Amino acid sequence: MSQVRSKQISDFNSNVVWSAAHSNEIPNSKDIQNNFVPESAMVIEDFSGSAIVSSTGPWQLVLSSNVQNNDLDLITVYVNGVKTNGVSSVTGNIVTIDQYAYDIEVDDALEIHYIKEHNV
């Protein structure tokens, strides 16, 4: 492997635009931290065994960690292995889910997949 020369480094772009990044751009550690999700931040929490009367209105779950940037797109709810929609808000570790047409029964498998807060 050859050494990188100072002329080569001076040609690198310091402002990486991820959608248009090329092989001549080296991201710094902050770019990596802000644009990639560490595997340890991907969380699956099991709420099976919870009876939730969801057919009467919105309901909430309390997660063990805060959701990254309170971003709704980083949360997915699965009921009996089926991905469902309806997360209406998230504040820290409290997730509010819209009314379903059915109740979650004690024997239903309920999982929340989310990205926990990791940028410090």
Secondary structure, DSSP 8 states (H G I E B T S, - for coil): -----HHHHHTS-SS--GGG--TT----HHHHHHHS--GGGEEEEE-TT--B-GGGS-EEEE-SS-BGGG-GGGEEEEETTEEE--EEEEETTEEEE---SS-B-TTS-EEEEEEB----
